[in-house]
Amino acid sequence: MIAAFPVVTRSLLQRVLAILASELPLAGDPLNVNVPIGDLGADSLSALSLQYEIEEAIGIAFLDGEDFTPDLTAIQIYDRVAAKVGAA
């Protein structure tokens, strides 16, 4: 799946997925990007923790109302990150 993305975008995707995979207790290998992170072990608090970790690692900030929630999938999270950095 990652090979279908352009190189710059692929690098960002890999970084986001690596963070999610390392923090989600039920992530599996490979991480299923179409499953809500809540189904992979995230609750509301850990979803926010993932958001803060991604913000720090990538150097972006989400506004109030853009918080990560357990119903988001990994690919939806990547889309939000990519939009913030202009890679989408």
PyMOL commands that place a pseudoatom at each C-alpha (Angstrom):
pseudoatom trace, name=CA, resn=MET, resi=1, chain=A, elem=C, hetatm=0, pos=[0.000, 0.000, 0.000]
pseudoatom trace, name=CA, resn=ILE, resi=2, chain=A, elem=C, hetatm=0, pos=[2.758, 2.461, 0.895]
pseudoatom trace, name=CA, resn=ALA, resi=3, chain=A, elem=C, hetatm=0, pos=[4.410, 2.048, -2.517]
pseudoatom trace, name=CA, resn=ALA, resi=4, chain=A, elem=C, hetatm=0, pos=[1.402, 3.728, -4.164]
pseudoatom trace, name=CA, resn=PHE, resi=5, chain=A, elem=C, hetatm=0, pos=[2.268, 7.071, -2.537]
pseudoatom trace, name=CA, resn=PRO, resi=6, chain=A, elem=C, hetatm=0, pos=[4.841, 9.578, -3.903]
pseudoatom trace, name=CA, resn=VAL, resi=7, chain=A, elem=C, hetatm=0, pos=[8.225, 9.447, -2.120]
pseudoatom trace, name=CA, resn=VAL, resi=8, chain=A, elem=C, hetatm=0, pos=[7.764, 12.588, 0.028]
pseudoatom trace, name=CA, resn=THR, resi=9, chain=A, elem=C, hetatm=0, pos=[4.260, 11.545, 1.006]
pseudoatom trace, name=CA, resn=ARG, resi=10, chain=A, elem=C, hetatm=0, pos=[5.414, 7.966, 1.615]
pseudoatom trace, name=CA, resn=SER, resi=11, chain=A, elem=C, hetatm=0, pos=[7.992, 9.147, 4.138]
pseudoatom trace, name=CA, resn=LEU, resi=12, chain=A, elem=C, hetatm=0, pos=[5.345, 11.080, 6.082]
pseudoatom trace, name=CA, resn=LEU, resi=13, chain=A, elem=C, hetatm=0, pos=[2.963, 8.134, 5.889]
pseudoatom trace, name=CA, resn=GLN, resi=14, chain=A, elem=C, hetatm=0, pos=[5.639, 5.801, 7.230]
pseudoatom trace, name=CA, resn=ARG, resi=15, chain=A, elem=C, hetatm=0, pos=[6.376, 8.149, 10.139]
pseudoatom trace, name=CA, resn=VAL, resi=16, chain=A, elem=C, hetatm=0, pos=[2.708, 8.475, 11.100]
pseudoatom trace, name=CA, resn=LEU, resi=17, chain=A, elem=C, hetatm=0, pos=[2.069, 4.739, 10.811]
pseudoatom trace, name=CA, resn=ALA, resi=18, chain=A, elem=C, hetatm=0, pos=[5.199, 3.937, 12.841]
pseudoatom trace, name=CA, resn=ILE, resi=19, chain=A, elem=C, hetatm=0, pos=[3.996, 6.155, 15.687]
pseudoatom trace, name=CA, resn=LEU, resi=20, chain=A, elem=C, hetatm=0, pos=[0.530, 4.632, 15.612]
pseudoatom trace, name=CA, resn=ALA, resi=21, chain=A, elem=C, hetatm=0, pos=[1.852, 1.068, 15.434]
pseudoatom trace, name=CA, resn=SER, resi=22, chain=A, elem=C, hetatm=0, pos=[4.204, 1.624, 18.362]
pseudoatom trace, name=CA, resn=GLU, resi=23, chain=A, elem=C, hetatm=0, pos=[1.499, 3.113, 20.599]
pseudoatom trace, name=CA, resn=LEU, resi=24, chain=A, elem=C, hetatm=0, pos=[-1.621, 1.091, 19.773]
pseudoatom trace, name=CA, resn=PRO, resi=25, chain=A, elem=C, hetatm=0, pos=[-1.743, -2.109, 21.838]
pseudoatom trace, name=CA, resn=LEU, resi=26, chain=A, elem=C, hetatm=0, pos=[-3.716, -4.092, 19.236]
pseudoatom trace, name=CA, resn=ALA, resi=27, chain=A, elem=C, hetatm=0, pos=[-2.114, -2.619, 16.103]
pseudoatom trace, name=CA, resn=GLY, resi=28, chain=A, elem=C, hetatm=0, pos=[-0.857, -5.839, 14.557]
pseudoatom trace, name=CA, resn=ASP, resi=29, chain=A, elem=C, hetatm=0, pos=[1.836, -6.146, 11.922]
pseudoatom trace, name=CA, resn=PRO, resi=30, chain=A, elem=C, hetatm=0, pos=[1.132, -4.693, 9.465]
pseudoatom trace, name=CA, resn=LEU, resi=31, chain=A, elem=C, hetatm=0, pos=[-1.132, -2.026, 10.893]
pseudoatom trace, name=CA, resn=ASN, resi=32, chain=A, elem=C, hetatm=0, pos=[-4.576, -2.154, 9.282]
pseudoatom trace, name=CA, resn=VAL, resi=33, chain=A, elem=C, hetatm=0, pos=[-5.028, 1.477, 8.204]
pseudoatom trace, name=CA, resn=ASN, resi=34, chain=A, elem=C, hetatm=0, pos=[-8.773, 1.088, 7.653]
pseudoatom trace, name=CA, resn=VAL, resi=35, chain=A, elem=C, hetatm=0, pos=[-9.691, 0.043, 11.192]
pseudoatom trace, name=CA, resn=PRO, resi=36, chain=A, elem=C, hetatm=0, pos=[-10.663, 2.716, 13.747]
pseudoatom trace, name=CA, resn=ILE, resi=37, chain=A, elem=C, hetatm=0, pos=[-7.908, 3.231, 16.300]
pseudoatom trace, name=CA, resn=GLY, resi=38, chain=A, elem=C, hetatm=0, pos=[-10.491, 2.544, 19.001]
pseudoatom trace, name=CA, resn=ASP, resi=39, chain=A, elem=C, hetatm=0, pos=[-10.665, -1.034, 17.715]
pseudoatom trace, name=CA, resn=LEU, resi=40, chain=A, elem=C, hetatm=0, pos=[-6.876, -1.163, 18.028]
pseudoatom trace, name=CA, resn=GLY, resi=41, chain=A, elem=C, hetatm=0, pos=[-6.934, -0.276, 21.712]
pseudoatom trace, name=CA, resn=ALA, resi=42, chain=A, elem=C, hetatm=0, pos=[-7.171, 3.528, 21.773]
pseudoatom trace, name=CA, resn=ASP, resi=43, chain=A, elem=C, hetatm=0, pos=[-9.615, 5.325, 24.038]
pseudoatom trace, name=CA, resn=SER, resi=44, chain=A, elem=C, hetatm=0, pos=[-10.284, 9.081, 24.040]
pseudoatom trace, name=CA, resn=LEU, resi=45, chain=A, elem=C, hetatm=0, pos=[-7.285, 9.856, 26.228]
pseudoatom trace, name=CA, resn=SER, resi=46, chain=A, elem=C, hetatm=0, pos=[-4.836, 7.702, 24.286]
pseudoatom trace, name=CA, resn=ALA, resi=47, chain=A, elem=C, hetatm=0, pos=[-6.153, 9.146, 20.995]
pseudoatom trace, name=CA, resn=LEU, resi=48, chain=A, elem=C, hetatm=0, pos=[-5.209, 12.614, 22.273]
pseudoatom trace, name=CA, resn=SER, resi=49, chain=A, elem=C, hetatm=0, pos=[-1.851, 11.272, 23.422]
pseudoatom trace, name=CA, resn=LEU, resi=50, chain=A, elem=C, hetatm=0, pos=[-1.249, 9.936, 19.903]
pseudoatom trace, name=CA, resn=GLN, resi=51, chain=A, elem=C, hetatm=0, pos=[-2.172, 13.338, 18.505]
pseudoatom trace, name=CA, resn=TYR, resi=52, chain=A, elem=C, hetatm=0, pos=[0.331, 15.123, 20.744]
pseudoatom trace, name=CA, resn=GLU, resi=53, chain=A, elem=C, hetatm=0, pos=[3.059, 12.609, 19.906]
pseudoatom trace, name=CA, resn=ILE, resi=54, chain=A, elem=C, hetatm=0, pos=[2.464, 13.055, 16.169]
pseudoatom trace, name=CA, resn=GLU, resi=55, chain=A, elem=C, hetatm=0, pos=[2.345, 16.843, 16.514]
pseudoatom trace, name=CA, resn=GLU, resi=56, chain=A, elem=C, hetatm=0, pos=[5.698, 16.830, 18.289]
pseudoatom trace, name=CA, resn=ALA, resi=57, chain=A, elem=C, hetatm=0, pos=[7.329, 14.346, 15.910]
pseudoatom trace, name=CA, resn=ILE, resi=58, chain=A, elem=C, hetatm=0, pos=[6.149, 16.090, 12.726]
pseudoatom trace, name=CA, resn=GLY, resi=59, chain=A, elem=C, hetatm=0, pos=[6.284, 19.678, 13.985]
pseudoatom trace, name=CA, resn=ILE, resi=60, chain=A, elem=C, hetatm=0, pos=[2.633, 20.574, 13.456]
pseudoatom trace, name=CA, resn=ALA, resi=61, chain=A, elem=C, hetatm=0, pos=[-0.264, 21.632, 15.669]
pseudoatom trace, name=CA, resn=PHE, resi=62, chain=A, elem=C, hetatm=0, pos=[-3.938, 20.829, 15.398]
pseudoatom trace, name=CA, resn=LEU, resi=63, chain=A, elem=C, hetatm=0, pos=[-6.524, 23.420, 16.398]
pseudoatom trace, name=CA, resn=ASP, resi=64, chain=A, elem=C, hetatm=0, pos=[-9.263, 22.968, 18.969]
pseudoatom trace, name=CA, resn=GLY, resi=65, chain=A, elem=C, hetatm=0, pos=[-11.953, 20.846, 17.385]
pseudoatom trace, name=CA, resn=GLU, resi=66, chain=A, elem=C, hetatm=0, pos=[-9.420, 18.864, 15.335]
pseudoatom trace, name=CA, resn=ASP, resi=67, chain=A, elem=C, hetatm=0, pos=[-8.684, 16.394, 18.132]
pseudoatom trace, name=CA, resn=PHE, resi=68, chain=A, elem=C, hetatm=0, pos=[-8.050, 12.755, 17.317]
pseudoatom trace, name=CA, resn=THR, resi=69, chain=A, elem=C, hetatm=0, pos=[-10.842, 10.453, 18.439]
pseudoatom trace, name=CA, resn=PRO, resi=70, chain=A, elem=C, hetatm=0, pos=[-11.044, 6.653, 18.686]
pseudoatom trace, name=CA, resn=ASP, resi=71, chain=A, elem=C, hetatm=0, pos=[-13.336, 6.471, 15.639]
pseudoatom trace, name=CA, resn=LEU, resi=72, chain=A, elem=C, hetatm=0, pos=[-10.587, 7.719, 13.286]
pseudoatom trace, name=CA, resn=THR, resi=73, chain=A, elem=C, hetatm=0, pos=[-8.657, 5.235, 11.172]
pseudoatom trace, name=CA, resn=ALA, resi=74, chain=A, elem=C, hetatm=0, pos=[-4.897, 5.420, 10.651]
pseudoatom trace, name=CA, resn=ILE, resi=75, chain=A, elem=C, hetatm=0, pos=[-5.399, 6.623, 7.085]
pseudoatom trace, name=CA, resn=GLN, resi=76, chain=A, elem=C, hetatm=0, pos=[-7.759, 9.383, 8.269]
pseudoatom trace, name=CA, resn=ILE, resi=77, chain=A, elem=C, hetatm=0, pos=[-5.144, 10.464, 10.789]
pseudoatom trace, name=CA, resn=TYR, resi=78, chain=A, elem=C, hetatm=0, pos=[-2.503, 10.464, 8.055]
pseudoatom trace, name=CA, resn=ASP, resi=79, chain=A, elem=C, hetatm=0, pos=[-4.801, 12.574, 5.841]
pseudoatom trace, name=CA, resn=ARG, resi=80, chain=A, elem=C, hetatm=0, pos=[-5.155, 15.143, 8.626]
pseudoatom trace, name=CA, resn=VAL, resi=81, chain=A, elem=C, hetatm=0, pos=[-1.397, 15.249, 9.199]
pseudoatom trace, name=CA, resn=ALA, resi=82, chain=A, elem=C, hetatm=0, pos=[-0.661, 15.502, 5.477]
pseudoatom trace, name=CA, resn=ALA, resi=83, chain=A, elem=C, hetatm=0, pos=[-3.103, 18.398, 5.126]
pseudoatom trace, name=CA, resn=LYS, resi=84, chain=A, elem=C, hetatm=0, pos=[-1.305, 20.235, 7.944]
pseudoatom trace, name=CA, resn=VAL, resi=85, chain=A, elem=C, hetatm=0, pos=[2.113, 19.843, 6.322]
pseudoatom trace, name=CA, resn=GLY, resi=86, chain=A, elem=C, hetatm=0, pos=[0.832, 20.425, 2.800]
pseudoatom trace, name=CA, resn=ALA, resi=87, chain=A, elem=C, hetatm=0, pos=[1.764, 16.949, 1.543]
pseudoatom trace, name=CA, resn=ALA, resi=88, chain=A, elem=C, hetatm=0, pos=[-1.748, 15.805, 0.686]
for i in range(1, 88): cmd.bond("trace and resi %d" % i, "trace and resi %d" % (i + 1))
show_as sticks, trace
zoom trace
